[in-house]
Amino acid sequence: MKALVFHEVGKYSVEEVTIDPPKAGEVKIRMGATGVCHSDLSVINGILPLPSPMILGHEGAGVVEELGAGVTNVDVVIGICLHKYIRNILQA
């Protein structure tokens, strides 16, 4: 999957990434569309300090692809809209 990856203040790029399977209480969403909003720009510019690497683009829509253990309030292949920070550790 391609993602906008923030590395450090002022440094970001579109990269091919591999996402770990969801852990307990998490879901994996196949994104159909997302945008980069002012919060994301604040991370890029260092105004909103957050750990890196980090995949940006938390306002989007997609389909639930996989459930972590204990997830009961959504099901696979349900369309979903997001508005929350999503942070994933990138595999080396």
Secondary structure by P-SEA (a helix, b strand, c coil): cccccccccccccccccccccccccbbbbbcccccccaaaaaaaaccccccccccccccccccccccccccccccccccccccbbbbbbbcc
